Amino acid sequence: MSVSRLPRIALTSGEPAGIGPELCAAVARSAWPCELVCLGDRALLEQRAAPAGPLHFSDYRRGEPRAHQAGELQVAHYPLALAAQPGRLEPRNASYVLSLLDAAMAGAVTGEFDAIVTAPVQKSVINDAGIAFTGHTEYLARHSGVHRPVMLLVAGGLRVALATTHLPLRDVSAAITGALLREVLDVLATDLARLFALDRPRIVVCGLNPHAGESGHLGREEIDVIGPALEDARARGLDVVGPVPADTAFVPSQLAGADAVLAMYHDQGLPVLKHAGFGRAVNVTLGLPFIRTSVDHGTALDLAGTGRADAGSLEAALSLAIGMAGRRR
């Protein structure tokens, strides 16, 4: 693959009743240093784009990548099962949503696409259709044969990874094992170097319990599991700090010189990240055989079709994917 070639980015348009289709149209109104291919129903995309003004649509034809021009949208057409209405979920379109992800993955694996950027999907309606689905991260990992994906959120210079993702809080402690932390730290360190050009990245690791367990008085996970896993990581050459109490892990002095923070569970790390950059943050899935970025928000059904949805996070996700694709190649 030529390092001088423009990257070709697959942009999946997500839940058709949500804001994804109009966000895809919104980012297409700017020029980008990549070839942008939007996967979705062309009529739906045209309909959602229309209120914001003219946008030229064309069918995707694979060839030598060309830079995306402002005001154009190249579409790989996949038909809806049923016409979509803004804000009205339709389980019969669940297979359509997943077909976009399947096509993007297939193209990324073969090298047709250099990265995947995903607009948000609605987990509930996919489950209502009888399809077990816990999220993009798990779906992409399972269908690409990856055992341990890692969710990383990026807001400017702040990077927060998660040891566990979509679990009930009562299940988190049992899920945090030495084997899990070894795998997560290895994926995180490898992909911070590979995709972000960070040599031997420094990772601050949160404890699980208040005050990181208070020497065992508030829980022993730090003593029995997290601490030994970090010692093992240091012995293998990783630069890890912790376990650090989560309530001080994000203070400026702790973050100084850190390349990422590893939180033990979803709501330990992401509230801080989203406070720092909601609407401009990016969700990155590490450990996959391809690059995948996404928005930091959901489908916003109440905003769909109103013209008030903010495309900032999708723009940031696309920009980051382009940069990572360039470094990876």
C-alpha positions in Angstrom: 0.0 0.0 0.0 1.5 3.3 -1.0 2.2 5.7 1.8 1.4 8.6 -0.5 -2.1 7.4 -1.3 -5.0 9.3 0.3 -6.8 7.1 2.8 -10.3 5.9 2.0 -12.6 6.2 4.9 -15.9 4.2 5.3 -18.5 6.3 7.2 -21.5 4.2 8.4 -24.6 6.3 8.8 -26.0 4.4 11.9 -29.5 4.3 13.2 -31.8 5.7 10.4 -34.3 7.3 12.9 -31.5 9.1 14.7 -29.2 12.0 13.8 -26.5 9.8 12.1 -27.7 10.4 8.5 -27.8 14.2 8.9 -24.5 14.2 10.6 -23.0 12.4 7.7 -24.4 15.0 5.4 -23.1 17.7 7.6 -19.4 16.5 7.6 -19.7 16.1 3.8 -20.1 19.9 3.4 -16.4 20.4 4.3 -13.3 19.3 2.4 -11.3 16.4 3.8 -7.9 15.0 3.0 -9.3 11.5 2.4 -11.8 9.8 0.1 -15.0 9.6 2.1 -17.5 6.8 1.4 -20.8 7.0 3.3 -22.6 3.6 3.7 -26.4 3.9 3.9 -29.7 4.3 2.1 -29.1 7.0 -0.5 -32.7 8.3 -0.4 -32.6 8.6 3.4 -29.3 10.5 3.2 -30.7 12.9 0.5 -33.9 13.5 2.6 -32.0 14.3 5.7 -29.5 16.5 3.9 -32.1 18.6 2.1 -33.0 21.1 4.8 -29.5 22.3 5.2 -29.1 23.1 1.5 -27.9 21.5 -1.7 -25.5 18.5 -1.5 -24.3 16.7 -4.5 -24.7 12.9 -4.2 -22.8 10.3 -6.3 -22.6 6.5 -6.2 -19.4 4.9 -4.8 -17.2 3.5 -7.5 -13.9 2.0 -6.3 -10.9 3.5 -8.0 -7.9 5.5 -7.1 -8.8 7.5 -3.9 -9.5 11.2 -4.4 -9.8 13.9 -1.9 -13.3 14.7 -0.6 -14.6 17.9 -2.0 -16.9 20.2 0.0 -20.5 19.8 -0.8 -20.3 16.3 -2.2 -21.3 12.9 -0.7 -20.2 9.6 -2.2 -22.6 6.9 -1.2 -22.4 3.1 -1.1 -26.1 2.4 -1.2 -27.7 -0.2 1.1 -31.5 -0.1 1.1 -33.6 0.3 4.2 -36.1 -2.5 5.0 -38.7 0.2 5.7 -38.8 3.9 5.2 -37.4 5.7 8.3 -39.0 8.6 10.1 -36.9 10.9 12.4 -37.3 9.9 16.0 -39.3 6.7 15.3 -37.5 3.5 15.9 -38.3 0.6 13.6 -37.0 -2.9 14.6 -37.3 -4.1 11.0 -34.4 -1.8 10.1 -32.1 -3.4 12.6 -30.5 -5.8 10.1 -29.9 -2.8 7.8 -27.9 -1.0 10.5 -25.8 -4.1 11.1 -25.3 -4.6 7.3 -23.5 -1.3 7.2 -21.1 -2.4 9.8 -20.6 -5.7 8.1 -19.8 -4.1 4.8 -17.4 -1.5 6.4 -15.6 -4.3 8.2 -15.3 -6.4 5.1 -13.8 -3.5 3.2 -11.4 -2.7 6.0 -10.1 -6.2 6.3 -9.4 -6.4 2.6 -7.8 -3.0 2.5 -10.5 -1.3 0.5 -11.0 1.0 3.4 -8.2 2.4 5.6 -10.5 3.2 8.5 -14.1 3.0 9.7 -15.9 5.9 11.2 -19.3 5.1 12.7 -22.4 7.2 13.4 -24.4 6.2 16.5 -26.6 3.1 16.6 -29.5 2.4 19.0 -28.8 -0.7 21.0 -32.4 -1.1 22.2 -34.0 -1.4 18.8 -31.5 -3.9 17.6 -32.3 -6.0 20.7 -36.0 -5.5 20.1 -35.5 -7.1 16.7 -34.3 -10.2 18.4 -30.6 -9.6 17.7 -28.2 -9.8 20.7 -26.2 -6.6 20.6 -24.4 -4.8 23.4 -22.6 -2.2 21.3 -20.3 -1.3 18.4 -17.2 -2.3 20.3 -18.3 -5.8 21.1 -19.9 -6.4 17.7 -16.9 -5.3 15.7 -14.6 -7.4 17.9 -16.7 -10.5 17.7 -17.1 -10.3 13.9 -13.4 -9.7 13.3 -12.3 -12.5 15.6 -10.8 -10.3 18.3 -10.8 -11.6 21.8 -9.9 -8.4 23.7 -11.0 -5.0 22.2 -10.3 -1.9 24.3 -12.6 1.2 24.4 -10.6 4.4 24.3 -12.2 7.9 24.5 -10.1 10.9 23.3 -10.8 14.5 24.0 -7.9 16.7 22.9 -4.9 15.5 24.8 -6.9 13.4 27.4 -7.2 9.7 26.6 -9.3 7.4 28.8 -9.4 3.7 28.3 -11.8 1.2 30.0 -10.9 -2.2 31.5 -14.6 -3.2 31.4 -17.2 -1.6 29.2 -21.0 -2.3 29.2 -21.4 -4.2 32.5 -23.8 -3.7 35.4 -21.8 -2.2 38.3 -22.4 -5.3 40.5 -20.5 -7.5 37.9 -17.4 -5.3 37.6 -15.4 -6.6 40.5 -15.6 -10.2 39.4 -14.7 -9.2 35.8 -11.5 -7.5 36.8 -8.9 -10.3 36.8 -5.1 -10.3 36.4 -5.5 -11.9 32.9 -8.0 -9.2 31.8 -5.7 -6.4 33.0 -2.7 -7.9 31.3 -4.6 -8.2 28.0 -6.1 -4.7 28.2 -2.7 -3.0 29.1 -1.0 -4.8 26.3 -3.5 -3.7 23.7 -3.6 -0.2 25.1 0.2 0.2 25.1 0.6 -1.4 21.6 -2.1 0.8 19.9 -1.0 4.0 21.6 2.4 3.4 20.1 1.0 2.2 16.7 -1.8 4.6 16.1 -0.8 7.7 18.1 3.0 7.5 17.6 3.6 7.4 21.4 6.8 5.5 22.2 6.5 3.6 25.5 3.3 5.4 26.6 2.8 6.2 30.2 -0.5 4.8 31.5 -2.1 5.9 34.8 -4.2 3.0 36.2 -7.2 3.7 38.5 -8.0 1.6 41.5 -11.5 0.1 41.7 -12.5 1.1 45.3 -12.7 4.5 47.0 -9.2 5.7 47.9 -7.9 2.7 45.9 -9.1 0.4 48.7 -7.5 2.3 51.7 -4.9 -0.4 52.3 -7.6 -3.1 52.1 -10.0 -1.5 54.5 -12.4 -0.5 51.6 -11.8 -3.6 49.4 -8.9 -5.8 48.4 -9.0 -5.7 44.6 -6.1 -3.3 44.5 -4.0 -5.6 46.7 -5.0 -8.9 45.3 -5.6 -8.2 41.6 -4.8 -4.7 40.3 -1.4 -4.1 42.0 0.0 -7.5 41.0 -1.1 -7.0 37.4 0.7 -3.6 37.3 3.9 -5.2 38.8 3.7 -7.8 36.0 3.2 -5.1 33.4 6.3 -3.2 34.7 8.3 -6.4 34.6 7.4 -6.7 30.9 8.6 -3.2 30.2 5.3 -1.2 30.3 5.3 2.2 31.9 2.3 2.1 34.2 1.5 4.1 37.3 -1.0 3.0 40.0 -3.3 1.8 41.2 -4.3 5.4 41.7 -7.5 6.5 43.6 -9.9 7.4 40.8 -10.9 10.7 42.6 -7.3 12.0 42.1 -6.3 10.2 38.9 -7.5 13.2 36.8 -5.9 16.1 38.7 -3.4 18.0 36.6 -0.3 16.9 38.5 -1.3 13.2 38.0 -2.0 13.7 34.3 1.3 15.6 33.7 3.4 13.3 31.5 0.6 10.7 31.2 -0.5 9.5 27.8 -3.6 7.7 28.9 -5.7 6.8 32.0 -7.1 3.3 32.4 -10.4 3.3 34.3 -11.8 0.1 35.8 -15.4 0.6 34.6 -17.4 2.8 32.3 -18.7 5.5 34.6 -15.4 5.8 36.5 -13.6 7.4 33.6 -16.1 8.6 31.0 -17.8 11.4 33.1 -14.5 13.2 33.4 -13.7 12.7 29.7 -17.1 13.9 28.6 -17.0 16.9 30.9 -13.7 17.8 29.3 -14.8 17.5 25.7 -18.4 16.3 25.2 -19.5 17.0 21.6 -15.8 17.0 20.4 -14.6 13.7 21.9 -14.0 10.5 19.9 -14.5 6.9 20.7 -11.7 4.6 19.4 -11.8 0.8 19.5 -8.3 -0.5 20.1 -7.2 -4.1 19.3 -9.0 -4.5 16.1 -7.3 -5.4 12.8 -8.5 -2.1 11.4 -9.0 1.5 12.6 -12.4 2.4 14.0 -13.5 5.7 15.5 -16.9 7.0 16.4 -18.8 9.8 18.1 -19.1 10.3 21.9 -22.9 10.5 21.9 -26.0 8.5 21.1 -28.7 8.7 18.4 -30.4 11.8 19.9 -33.8 10.7 18.6 -35.3 14.0 19.9 -33.0 16.0 17.6 -33.4 13.9 14.5 -34.7 15.9 11.6 -34.6 19.2 13.4 -31.4 20.5 12.0 -30.1 21.2 15.5 -27.7 18.2 15.8 -24.0 19.2 16.3 -21.6 17.3 14.0 -18.6 18.3 16.1 -17.9 14.8 17.5 -18.3 13.1 14.1 -15.9 15.7 12.6 -13.4 14.9 15.3 -13.8 11.2 14.8 -13.2 11.6 11.0 -10.2 13.8 11.6 -8.6 11.4 14.1 -9.3 8.4 11.7 -7.5 10.2 8.9 -4.5 10.9 11.1 -4.3 7.4 12.4 -4.6 5.9 8.9 -1.7 8.1 7.8 0.5 6.9 10.7 -0.5 3.3 10.3 0.4 3.2 6.6 
